[in-house]
Amino acid sequence: MLPLMTSQRSQRLLEVLPGVFIMVTTAAAVALAVVSPRLAVTVIVLFDLYWLFRMYYLLLHVLSAWGAYRRSLRVDWATRLEQAAPDRWRQIWHLVILPTHGEPYAVVARTLESLRHSRYSCDRMLVVLAGEARDGAAFLEVARQAKTQFGSSFARFEVTVHPDGLPHEIAGKGSNLRFAGLAARRFIDELQLPYDRVIVSSFDVDTCPHPQYFALLTLTYLREPRPARASYQPIAMYTNNVWASHPLVRVVAGTTTFWLLTDLARAERLFTFSSHSMSLAALVDVDFWDPGIVTEDSRIFLQCLEHYGGDYRVVPIFLPVSMNTVDVGDWLRSLVNQYRQIRRWAWSVEHFPWMAQRFFGRSGRRSFPLAVRVRYFWNLMEGMYSWVTAPLLIFLFSRAALALARSEGSVFLERAGAALGLMANLGLAGLVIFAVLYWTMLPQKEMARWWDYPLLALQWALTPLTLVVWGSLPALEAQLRLMLGGRFRLGFDVTEKV
């Protein structure tokens, strides 16, 4: 066990460590390139080879998850649910919480319309539209329109208004979800519904679930031996406005979906991400979402994992929930929005000190299996580290090292350049597979132009650029901000939706 880590000094030390790892790696790479360019090129060739093998290993998992997704699309889950559990399914209720801040009514209405057209009975749905008091009259008007158009569509439709400036909170999705969840608990108590029969879906307000999502979710929940000891993660797809989005934005959105697919195929690595579902019983046990953090979507899983002593997991749901890309019509603003969204996701590095304290400090749960603690801690730590370092080393450092190694002789450079070129071509072949899979997952475009589909394929050539500028750099900024602390800490950036 690590020493007890409760003091402010220990907290700051843990916040500094991820940034230090990155700085040490960068300094070591630069020093190696200057002191021994030949060795630096050798190291980078071996590093690229490792990541090439890793890319194809992950591609196998993407193909496995994609196959499960395609098979799920062909099943009528509503009919299967009725056949498998004709009486039990009506005992399950779905509470859908939609936190919103500044979104126009059209975005809210599209999500509510998708819920209304679900193949799951709407008389078993409880919907909470969770607004912010700081939106003032604008949210109240959105809520009025929503209640007028959709209030009678569900078993219950409630509106909550999260007050601004409550103590120990930051303004963001987590604090809004907590306020809405506590309000929902009160009316669920009035209805006398057992907590373990209420499945809570915390959705971004632009989330449109597949029509069969709630049917598959319910069937999966009923088949789980201990359904309240699991969260349920669908495939996050950013396709609501994909055809109107900038190619760079589409590549980042597609890369995010493929990253999630690799983990859906390896459920032992899964954290909850973005829109997902879980039992109200588990939420009550961990006292709902933490209102003082930014990345509440993954923290709620860690809260449950720690509370239940490692006896908690994430179950994949191989149907999609579709959301907006960050594109808002203006390409420059859209790219800035994309950077800020990735930076907010990368702020999940804030879990590092929390996990170190709860998983390995003396205050951690004694019954928590060490193997489970190490696995999830390593997944987070290695993911945060490679998110920053891998693209920088592969796409930038390798070129700098080759330039400095020109003095080492042409034969060496020829062989190193040939090896790197071969690996680049093999990497390109993998991108072609990703491009084909991405094309099969997109909604059909009305009135498609002849150049839309070639452009859809060619956009993946922008991957190296996106991995550095909309991958490494925002993640680097997030880790440096955590290291600096104080006024540099990130708040919650709301993604603009139109």
N, C-alpha and C positions, 0 to 999 in steps of 0.2 A: 504494500500500500504506500502511496505517496504521503508525505506529511500533510497534516490538516491545512487546507487552503481556504481560509475564510477571511483573512485580512485583506485590506485594500491593496497592500503591496503584492501579495500573492496573486490577486486577481489581475493586477496590471502586468505582472510578469507573464502570466499565461496569455494575455492579450497581445503582448509584444512578440512572443515566440514565433507565430506563423510568419510575420513580416521579416523577422531575423533569418529564418530559414531561406526565404526568397533572396534576401540581400547577400547572404553568404554564398548561395549558389551562383548568383550573378557575378559577384566579385571573383569567385574561384574560376568561373568560365572566362572572364576577361583576363585574369592573371595567367591562366594556362595558355590562352591564345597569344599573349605577348611573350611569355617566357619560352614556350615550346610549341610553335604553330603546328609542327608535324604531329606531336602527340595530341594536340587539340583536335586536329582533323581526324585522327584515328579514333579518338573518343566519340566524336560526333557521328562518324560512320557507324560505330557500334550502337550508339544511342538511337540513331535513325532506324537501324535494323531491328532493335527491340520494339520501337513503336510501330514499325511496319507489321511485325508479327502480332503485336497487340491489336492493331487496327483490324486485321483479318480475324483474329479471335473474337473481337467484339462484333464484327460483321456476321459471324456465325450466330451469335445471340440475337442480333437484329433480325436475321432471316427466320430464326425460330419464333420470335415474338410476332413478326409480321405474318407468319403462317398461322399462328393462333388467332391473330386479329382477323385474317381473311376467313378462317373457319367460323369464328364467332358471328361474322356478318351474315352468314348463310343460315343461321339458326333462328327460328321463331321462338325467342326466349319466353315471350308472354304465354304462348300455348304450352311450352314445356313446363313452365312454372305451374300452370293450372293443372297439368297432368300429374306432376310430381308431388305437389302439395296443395290439393284443391281446397282444403280448409285452413291450413296453417298460414298461407300467405296473407290472408286477410287479417291476421293478427299482427302483421308488421306494418308500421307507420313510417313514413319518410318525412323528416324535417329538413327542409332546404333553406339555408340561410344565404341571403344575397347581400353582402356588404357593398355599399355604393358611396362614392364621393365625387360629385361633379359630373357624373355621366348623364347624357341627355336621355329623355324618355324613350327614344327609339331603341337604344341599346337595352334598356331594362325590359321594354315590351317584347323584343325579339326573344330574350331568355325566357320570359314568362310564357310566351306563345309555345316555345319548344317544350316546356314542362307540361303545358295543357295538352299537347299532342303526343305525350308519352303513351306507350302501350301499357303502362301501369295505371291502375285506377286512380284518378285524381281525388276520389273521396277518401283515399288513404294518404294524402299529401298535406302537409302543414308547411306553409311558406311564410318566411319572415323577410321583408324588405328592410334592410338595416341601413339607415341614413345617418348623416353627421349633422349635429346642430350648427356647425360652422358653415354649412351650405345654406342655412336660413330658409327663406321662402322658396328658393329654387327646388330644394328637395321636397318640401311639402307639396308643391305643385306636381312633381313627378309621382309622389306617393298617392295623391288624390286621383290622378289619371289611372295609375296602376290598379288602385282599389276599385275604381269605377268599371274598368274593362275586365279585370281578372278576379275581383274579390269573391265572386260566387263560383269560380271554377274549381276551387280546392276545398278540402274539408275545413281549412282555416287559413285566413290570409291576414297577417299582422304586420304592422309598421312600427319600427322602433327608431328613436332619435337619440343617438349617442352624444351625451353632453361633452363639451370641449373642456380640456384642462383638468380632468380628474386626477387626483394624486397618484403617483407611481405608474403613470401611463405615458406612452408616447402616442401621438396622433398617427393612427395607422389601422391596417386591417385587423390585426390581432386584438387591439383594444375594442374595436367596434364589434368583432365577432363575440368577444367575451360578454359585452353588454347585451347583445341580442340573444346569446345563448342562455344567459341567466333569465331574461324575460321569457324566453320560450319555455324554460323549465317550469316557470310559474303557471303558465296556462296548460302545460302538459300535466302538471299535478292536479289542476282543476278537472282535467279530463280523465284523471286516474289511469293513465297509461303506464305500464311497466317500462322502466328505462331501457331494459335489454330488448324491448320490442320496438324501440324507436331508433332508426338509422338516421344519423345527421350527416347531411352533405353540405360542406362549406364550399360554396362555389364563388369564383369571381363573378361579378355581375354580368359579364358578357359570355358566360359559359352556357352553351347549348348542348345538353346531353343527347346522345344517340337515342332515338325513340324506344329502343329495347334496353337501355342502360339500367333503369330501375328494376325491370323484370329479372335481368341477369344478376344484378346486385342482390336482390331479394333471394333468389335461388341459391346463390353462393353463400349468403349469410345463413340460410336455413341448413345448408349442408355442412357448415363448419361445426366441428365438435364443441368449440367454445367461441361463438361468434363475437362476443363482446371483448375478446382478447385479440382483436385484429382491426387494422384499418384496411380500407379497400381502395386501390389506386387504379383509376382508368387511364387510358392513353390520352395525354394532353396533346391536342392538335390545334395549331393556330391557322385555321382555314376559313373563318367567317368572312374575312375580306382579303383572302390571299391573292386573288387575281388582280386586285387593284393595288397591291403592295409593290414597293421597290424590290428589284431582284436581290439586293444585299439583305434586305429584311427577310425575304423569303428563305434565303439560305440559312440565316440564323435561326429562323423558326423551324425549318426542317431539321437542322442539326440538333435542336433542343428535343424534338420528338424522337429522333433516333437515339439520343443519349438516354432518354427515358425507356425506350424499347429494350436497350441492352440490360437495364436493371430489372425490367419486368420479366425478362427471361431468367434472371438470377435473383429470385425473390429474397434470398438471404441477405442481399445487399440493399434492399429497397428502403428508402426513407419516403415518407409522404411528400408530395410535391404539388403545389398549386391546388386545383380543385380535386377533392377526394371525399371519402365517406368513412364514417365510423359510428360505433354505438354511443347512444347518449349515456349509457351506464359507465363507459370508460371516461367520457368527458366529465361526468359528475365526480368520479373517483379522483381525477387529477385536478379538479377545480377549474375546468375549462382552460381556455387559451391564456397564455402569458401576455398581459397587456403592455409589458415594458420592452418588448423586442420587435424587430422588423420581420424576421423570417419565421412567422408563427406556423406556417404550413408544415415545415419539417420538425420544429420544436415540439409540436403537440405529440408527434410520434415518440420523440425521445422522452417526453414527460411520462408517457404510458409505459415505455420500455423500462424506465427507471422505477416507476411506481410498482409495477408488477414483477420486479426482480428479474427482468430478461424474458419473462413469459408473455411476450407480445410480438406481433409480426405484421407485415404488410402483405395482403393478398392481392395479386394482380387481377384486374378486370380488363379483358381484352376487347373492350369496346371503347370508342372515342368519346371525349367531350371536346367540342370545338370552341375555340376562343378567337378573339381578334389578334392579329399581328399589331405591332406598334405603329403601323403606317397611318398617317393622318392626312395624306394628300399632298403635303409639302415634303419633298424628299430630304431636305436638310434637317428639318425638325423631326422627321421620322427617324433618321439615323442617330440624332442626338437622343431621342426617346429610347432607341434600341440600346444604346450605350448605358443609359441610366437604368433600364430594366435589368440588363446583365449585371451591372454593378450591385443592384439590390439583391439579385439572386446570390451573387458571390458574397454578400454580407452574411450568408449562412456560416461564414468563418466565426461568427459570434458564438456558435455552439462549442467551439474548441475549449475555451476556459470552463464553460458549464459542464461539458462532458468530463473534462479532466477532474473537476471537483467532485461531481456526482458519481462517476464511475470508479475513480481510483483514490479519492480522498478518504479520510477516516470516517467522514459523515456519510459515505456511500452505503448502499444496501449490502449487508453481509451475504445475503443469499443470492446475489446477482452472479451468475456463472462468469468466471474470468474469460473464457473463450468468447462469450457473447460480447462482453465489454470491449475486449481487444479488437474483435472483428469490426464493430461499428465505429469505434474510435479510429481505427486504421483507415476504414473506408472514407471517413470524413477528412482525416489529415492528409492522406495520399491524394484524394480528389482535389482538395484545395491547393495543394502544392503543385501537382501536375497541370492543373488548370492554368496556372500562371507560367510555369517554366517550360513545359513541353513545346508549345508553339514558338516561343521565343528562341529556344535552342535549335529547333528544327529549321525554322524559316529565316531567322536573322543571324544567330551565332554561327551557324554552319557556313554561311556566305562570308562572314567576317574572317573566320578561321582560314578558309580557302584563300582569301585575298592576302592574308599575312603569310601564308605558307608558300607563296610563289617562289620565295627565295630558296626553298628546300629542294628544288629540282623538278623538272617537268615530268619524269616518269612517275614519281610519287603523286604529283598532282593529277596526272592522267588517270591513274588507277583510282584515286579517291573520288575524282569527279565522275568517272564512269560508274563507280559503285553508288554514289549519291543519285546520279541520273537514273540508274536502273530502279532504285527504290522509289524515286519520284514517279516513274512510269507505272510501277506496280501499285503505288498509292492512287494514281489517277484511275486505274482499272477499278479499284474499290469504290471511288467516287462515282463511276459510271453505274455501278450496282445501286448505290444510294439514290442516284438520280432516277433510275427506273422505279425503285420502290416508292420514292416520294411522289412520282407521277401517278401511281396507282392509288395513292391515299388522298388525292385532291378531289374536291367536289367538281362535278362537270361544269364547265364554263358555258354560259349561254352566249351565242354569237361570237364564238372563238375566231380569232384571226389566224391566218396561216402561219404567222411567225411566232405565235404564243408558245407553241410546244417546243420548237427549236430553242427559243430563248429560255424555256424552263430547263432544258438540258445544259445549255451553255452557262447558265448562272452558277453552276457548281464549280466552274473554274475560279470563282471568286472565293472559294473556301479558305485558301491560305490567308487571304486578306482578312476575312471575317474572324478566323481563329485568333489572329493577332490583335486587330483593332477592336473587335467586338467580342473578344474572348479573354485573352491574356491581360490586356490593359485595364479593363474595368475590374477584373479580379485582383490585379496588382494594386489598383487604387483602393479597393475595399480592404485589403490586408494591411496596407500602409496606414489607412485611416484608423483601423483598429489598433495598430501599433502606436500611433501618435495620441489617440484618445482625445478626451476633452471635446473641444468645439469641432474637432475633425470627425467625430463619430457620425455615422449616417442616420438620418431619420428615414421615414417611409416615403419613398417616391411613388406617387400614384401614376400608373401608366395611363396616358391620355387615350381615350376611346372616342371614336366618332362613328 
